[in-house]
Amino acid sequence: MRSLKTNNARVLIINNNFLDELPTFLKIGMSIKLGDFGTLRLSLSSAPTAPEQFNA
């Protein structure tokens, strides 16, 4: 039983470290591949606006 608890603890540590580092990698423009879950990446898009619709 101890082995199972040790493995669970290791998985939690790895998971927490991954979640701590994830924003850093996304900020520098990296894509994070998560196997069957898909890929995480930051993106930003917008559409042009006519000058008369823009209020600064």
PyMOL commands that set and color helices and strands:
alter all, ss='L'
color gray80, all
select helices_A, chain A and resi 2-27+35-37+51-53
alter helices_A, ss='H'
color red, helices_A
select strands_A, chain A and resi 32-33+39-40
alter strands_A, ss='S'
color yellow, strands_A
deselect
rebuild
show_as cartoon
